[in-house]
């Protein structure tokens, strides 16, 4: 009987939820979002807790605040006081009302992007992401093999690609993409222990690919033999104020302390010599296409990506590394990386626009002085997070009062007005139309 009552209660709750969704479809309006946090070990214990009004320092790392509908950690929409609906369920039930007709036609019943606040105290893994075709093949292969979705050895959590944009909120350090070939050759030539690797280079991208693949496939004992003298030499370079590679050597040595264990050196350390080392100032950004090898080293940023959680790792981690799968998706295009700086939105002095080639997402920063109001009628769904300040968002006979860390959704076509009750800085994610 208890089981029957439980089933009946669940059914009643489901019907109540359906009624809320139906009412929202008839009158779409801005709604507050309740968003989850990923507590990965590399996360920072201060920035996100402070943003959310939680005690700092936190007892555990707060790595990523997820603002989106990815099934691994979907936000919930507060349609009525005390009533939360998972955002992926809301969108799947009424995609046109939330996403807008054009976005629903292009992407079906799923939100095509995921917005995050990312706070790294230590480096993330060296990694790359697949393109769409690779993700579809990899996901289907692992489904056919029967690998459970939560298996640590699973590479593909979904069948989507993951281009991404990272906008620095603090000083932000990263490795991003292979350096120009002549820089790599000159770097390796500084280390006698790397002469064997350097000898493979002939000025071609194919040779660089072979060098990286051969090193990544080495037995651990051979990795240790190669890297031990490199680290010893780097200690001297890191202390040499006149060495232009001093900062790179310091990052390399710090990573060795963090990730090398049991007398063995992490094979991802070689990437510090091969990849571009970037220092982004607040407001600067980088775009990462599929296959681009990278690692976020330290700092806080806004990360906007296609809605995916597919990661192929190449070191600096105790998580699963599948070298074969990484090499399948790796794109090598040695060049100096582009630093993206925002454009002022035409006719809107208070909006900064970060442009990228991605079809799934566009990022805007809205900065308002206390008392200012900004009219908003998005042509596609818009999700936002208030990075600082206090605002009221009014639309469709509804007003949301949000403070720092508040997250929200404005459905497509919903005429709204954002008023700053205190100087405000908002990040707004939408679909380019």
C-alpha positions in Angstrom: 0.0 0.0 0.0 2.9 2.4 0.8 4.3 1.8 -2.6 0.9 2.5 -4.3 0.6 5.7 -2.2 4.1 6.7 -3.2 3.3 6.1 -6.9 0.1 8.1 -6.6 2.0 11.0 -4.9 4.6 11.0 -7.7 1.8 11.0 -10.3 0.1 13.9 -8.6 3.4 15.8 -8.4 3.9 15.1 -12.1 0.5 16.5 -13.0 1.1 19.6 -10.9 4.4 20.1 -12.7 2.7 19.7 -16.1 0.2 22.4 -15.1 2.9 24.8 -14.2 4.7 24.2 -17.5 1.4 24.6 -19.4 0.7 27.9 -17.7 4.3 29.1 -18.4 3.8 28.2 -22.1 0.8 30.4 -22.2 2.6 33.3 -20.5 6.4 33.1 -20.9 8.3 35.4 -18.5 11.7 35.9 -16.9 12.4 33.3 -14.2 15.1 32.8 -11.7 17.3 29.8 -12.1 18.7 27.6 -9.3 22.1 26.4 -10.5 24.4 23.6 -9.3 28.2 23.7 -8.6 30.8 21.1 -9.7 33.3 20.5 -6.9 36.3 19.3 -8.9 39.6 19.1 -7.0 41.3 21.9 -9.0 38.6 24.4 -8.0 39.0 27.6 -5.9 37.4 27.9 -2.5 36.7 31.6 -2.5 35.4 33.1 -5.7 32.2 31.1 -6.4 31.2 30.8 -2.7 31.6 34.6 -2.4 29.6 35.1 -5.6 26.8 33.0 -4.2 26.9 34.5 -0.7 28.3 31.4 0.9 31.0 31.3 3.7 34.6 31.7 2.5 36.9 29.9 2.3 34.6 27.0 1.6 35.5 23.5 3.0 35.7 22.1 -0.5 36.6 23.5 -3.9 34.0 25.3 -5.9 35.2 24.7 -9.5 32.3 25.5 -11.8 28.9 27.1 -11.5 26.8 25.5 -14.3 24.1 27.7 -15.8 22.3 25.6 -18.4 20.4 22.4 -19.1 23.0 19.8 -19.6 21.7 16.5 -18.1 24.9 16.1 -16.0 23.8 19.1 -13.8 20.8 21.0 -15.1 19.6 24.2 -13.6 16.0 24.4 -12.2 13.6 27.2 -13.2 11.5 28.6 -10.4 8.1 28.9 -12.2 6.2 29.7 -9.0 7.4 30.2 -5.4 8.4 26.8 -4.0 8.1 25.1 -7.4 11.2 24.2 -9.4 11.3 22.5 -12.8 14.5 21.1 -14.2 15.5 23.3 -17.1 16.0 20.4 -19.5 12.5 19.2 -18.8 11.0 22.6 -19.2 12.7 23.1 -22.6 11.9 19.6 -23.8 8.2 20.2 -23.0 7.8 23.6 -24.6 10.9 24.3 -26.8 9.4 27.0 -29.0 8.1 29.0 -26.1 11.4 29.0 -24.3 14.0 28.8 -27.1 12.1 30.7 -29.8 10.9 29.1 -33.1 14.2 29.6 -35.0 16.4 28.2 -32.3 14.0 25.2 -31.7 14.0 24.6 -35.5 17.8 24.6 -35.5 18.5 22.7 -32.3 15.3 20.7 -31.4 14.2 20.6 -27.8 17.6 21.1 -26.2 19.4 24.3 -25.1 22.4 24.5 -27.4 24.8 26.1 -25.0 26.1 25.9 -21.4 27.4 28.9 -19.5 29.8 28.4 -16.5 31.6 30.5 -14.0 35.0 28.6 -13.8 37.4 29.2 -10.9 40.7 27.3 -11.0 43.2 27.3 -8.2 45.4 24.7 -9.9 45.7 23.5 -13.5 43.0 21.6 -15.2 44.0 18.6 -17.3 45.7 19.0 -20.7 42.7 18.3 -23.0 40.9 18.6 -26.3 37.3 18.2 -27.4 35.9 16.4 -30.4 34.0 17.9 -33.3 30.4 16.9 -33.8 31.1 13.9 -36.1 33.8 12.6 -33.8 31.5 13.0 -30.8 28.7 11.1 -32.5 31.0 8.2 -33.4 32.7 8.1 -30.0 29.4 8.2 -28.1 27.8 5.5 -30.3 30.9 3.3 -29.9 30.9 3.5 -26.1 27.1 3.0 -26.0 27.6 -0.2 -28.1 30.4 -1.3 -25.8 28.0 -0.9 -22.8 30.2 1.5 -20.9 28.0 3.0 -18.2 27.6 6.8 -18.4 29.2 7.4 -15.0 32.2 5.0 -15.7 35.4 7.0 -15.0 36.9 5.4 -18.2 34.2 6.8 -20.4 35.4 9.4 -22.9 32.1 10.5 -24.4 29.3 11.7 -22.1 27.1 12.9 -25.0 27.1 13.1 -28.8 27.8 16.8 -29.1 30.8 18.9 -29.9 32.3 21.4 -27.5 33.7 24.6 -29.0 34.1 27.1 -26.1 34.8 30.7 -25.3 36.7 31.7 -22.1 36.4 35.3 -20.9 38.8 36.2 -18.0 37.2 37.8 -14.9 40.5 37.9 -13.1 44.1 37.5 -14.3 43.9 34.2 -16.1 46.7 31.8 -17.1 46.3 29.1 -19.8 48.0 26.8 -22.2 46.3 27.1 -25.6 47.2 25.5 -28.9 50.6 24.6 -30.3 53.2 27.3 -30.6 54.7 28.3 -34.0 57.0 25.6 -35.3 60.1 27.7 -35.1 59.4 28.5 -31.4 58.9 24.8 -30.6 62.2 23.9 -32.3 64.0 26.6 -30.4 62.5 25.6 -27.1 63.4 21.9 -27.5 66.9 22.8 -28.6 67.5 24.4 -25.2 67.3 21.0 -23.6 69.9 18.4 -24.5 67.7 15.7 -23.0 65.1 16.5 -25.8 67.5 16.2 -28.7 65.9 12.9 -29.7 62.5 14.6 -29.9 63.8 17.7 -31.5 65.5 15.7 -34.2 62.1 14.6 -35.5 61.1 18.1 -36.4 61.6 19.1 -40.1 59.5 22.2 -40.2 56.3 20.4 -41.0 53.0 19.9 -39.0 53.1 16.2 -39.7 56.5 15.9 -37.9 55.2 17.8 -34.9 52.2 15.4 -34.8 54.5 12.4 -34.9 56.7 13.9 -32.1 53.7 14.5 -29.8 52.1 11.1 -30.6 55.3 9.2 -30.1 56.0 10.9 -26.7 52.4 10.3 -25.5 52.7 6.6 -26.3 56.1 6.1 -24.5 56.2 3.7 -21.5 56.2 5.5 -18.2 59.8 4.6 -17.5 60.9 6.3 -20.8 58.8 9.4 -20.0 60.6 9.6 -16.7 64.0 9.3 -18.4 63.2 12.1 -20.8 61.6 14.5 -18.3 63.9 14.2 -15.3 66.8 16.1 -16.8 64.4 18.6 -18.4 63.0 19.4 -14.9 66.5 19.7 -13.4 67.5 22.2 -16.1 64.2 24.1 -15.8 65.0 24.7 -12.1 68.0 26.7 -13.1 66.1 28.6 -15.8 63.3 29.4 -13.4 65.8 31.2 -11.1 67.5 33.1 -13.9 65.9 36.6 -14.1 67.4 37.1 -17.6 65.9 33.9 -19.0 62.8 34.8 -21.2 61.4 31.3 -20.5 61.5 31.8 -16.8 57.7 32.0 -16.3 57.1 28.9 -18.5 59.7 27.0 -16.4 58.0 28.0 -13.2 54.6 26.7 -14.4 56.3 23.5 -15.5 57.9 22.9 -12.1 54.7 23.8 -10.2 52.8 21.3 -12.3 55.4 18.6 -11.6 55.0 19.1 -7.9 51.2 18.8 -8.2 50.8 16.0 -10.7 53.9 13.8 -10.6 53.7 11.1 -8.0 55.3 7.8 -6.9 58.6 8.8 -8.4 57.1 9.2 -11.9 56.6 12.4 -14.0 53.3 13.3 -15.6 53.6 13.0 -19.4 51.5 16.2 -19.7 54.4 18.2 -18.6 55.9 18.2 -22.1 52.9 20.4 -23.2 54.3 23.3 -21.3 57.1 23.4 -23.9 54.9 22.8 -26.9 51.8 25.0 -26.2 51.3 28.8 -26.1 51.4 30.1 -22.6 48.9 32.9 -22.2 48.2 35.5 -19.5 44.7 37.0 -20.0 43.8 40.3 -18.3 40.2 40.7 -17.0 37.9 41.2 -20.0 40.2 39.4 -22.5 39.0 36.1 -24.1 40.1 33.1 -26.1 38.1 30.9 -28.4 38.8 27.1 -28.5 37.6 25.2 -31.6 37.4 21.4 -31.7 40.6 19.5 -31.3 42.6 22.4 -29.8 44.9 21.2 -27.0 44.7 23.4 -24.0 44.7 23.7 -20.2 43.4 26.4 -17.9 46.1 26.9 -15.3 44.8 29.4 -12.8 42.2 32.1 -12.6 38.5 32.9 -12.8 36.5 33.2 -16.0 33.2 32.9 -17.8 33.1 29.8 -20.0 30.5 29.5 -22.7 30.3 26.4 -24.8 28.1 24.1 -26.9 26.2 22.0 -24.4 28.6 19.1 -24.0 30.8 17.4 -21.3 33.1 15.5 -23.7 36.8 15.7 -22.6 39.8 13.8 -24.0 42.7 14.2 -21.6 46.5 14.2 -22.2 47.9 14.7 -18.7 48.0 16.8 -15.6 45.2 14.7 -14.0 44.5 11.5 -12.1 41.5 11.0 -14.3 41.3 8.6 -17.2 43.7 9.3 -20.1 43.0 7.6 -23.5 45.9 8.6 -25.7 44.4 6.9 -28.8 41.1 8.8 -28.4 42.9 12.1 -27.8 45.0 11.7 -30.9 41.9 10.9 -32.9 40.5 14.4 -32.2 43.7 16.4 -31.9 44.0 19.2 -34.4 47.5 20.7 -34.8 47.7 24.2 -36.2 50.8 25.9 -34.8 50.3 29.6 -34.6 50.3 32.6 -32.2 46.8 32.5 -30.5 44.3 35.3 -31.0 43.3 37.3 -27.9 39.7 38.4 -28.3 38.6 41.8 -26.9 35.0 42.8 -26.8 33.2 45.0 -29.2 30.6 47.6 -28.2 27.2 46.6 -29.3 26.0 48.9 -32.0 23.9 51.6 -30.5 24.2 50.1 -27.0 27.1 51.7 -25.1 26.5 49.5 -22.0 26.8 46.1 -23.8 30.1 44.4 -24.6 29.9 41.7 -27.3 32.3 38.7 -27.5 32.1 37.3 -31.0 33.1 33.8 -32.1 32.4 31.4 -35.0 30.1 29.2 -32.9 26.6 28.7 -34.1 25.4 27.7 -30.7 26.2 30.6 -28.5 27.0 34.3 -28.2 28.2 36.1 -25.0 27.3 39.6 -23.9 28.4 41.6 -20.9 25.9 44.2 -19.7 27.3 46.8 -17.3 24.9 49.3 -15.7 25.2 52.2 -13.3 22.9 52.3 -10.3 19.5 53.6 -11.5 20.1 52.7 -15.2 17.6 50.6 -17.1 18.2 48.4 -20.1 15.4 47.2 -22.4 15.7 43.6 -23.6 13.7 41.6 -26.1 15.9 38.6 -27.0 15.2 36.9 -30.3 16.4 33.6 -28.8 16.5 32.3 -25.3 18.9 34.2 -23.0 20.4 32.9 -19.7 22.3 35.3 -17.4 24.2 35.5 -14.2 24.7 38.7 -12.1 28.4 38.9 -11.4 28.1 41.9 -9.2 25.5 44.4 -8.0 21.7 44.2 -7.6 19.1 44.3 -10.3 15.3 44.0 -11.0 14.2 42.2 -14.1 10.7 43.1 -15.1 8.6 41.4 -17.8 5.2 39.9 -18.4 3.8 41.2 -15.1 6.7 39.6 -13.2 9.6 41.2 -11.4 12.7 39.3 -10.3 15.0 40.8 -7.7 18.5 39.4 -8.0 21.7 40.0 -6.1 25.3 38.9 -6.8 25.3 35.3 -8.1 21.7 35.4 -9.2 20.9 33.4 -12.3 17.9 33.8 -14.6 16.3 33.0 -17.9 14.5 35.3 -20.3 12.5 33.3 -23.0 12.7 34.3 -26.6 10.6 37.3 -27.5 9.8 38.3 -23.9 10.0 42.1 -23.6 11.9 42.8 -20.4 13.6 45.6 -18.6 16.7 45.3 -16.4 17.1 48.0 -13.8 20.2 48.3 -11.7 19.5 49.1 -8.0 23.3 49.0 -7.5 26.1 49.1 -10.1 25.7 45.9 -12.0 27.7 43.6 -14.2 25.8 40.8 -15.9 26.9 38.0 -18.2 24.3 37.1 -20.8 24.4 34.0 -23.0 22.2 33.5 -26.0 22.0 32.0 -29.5 23.2 34.1 -32.4 20.3 34.7 -34.8 
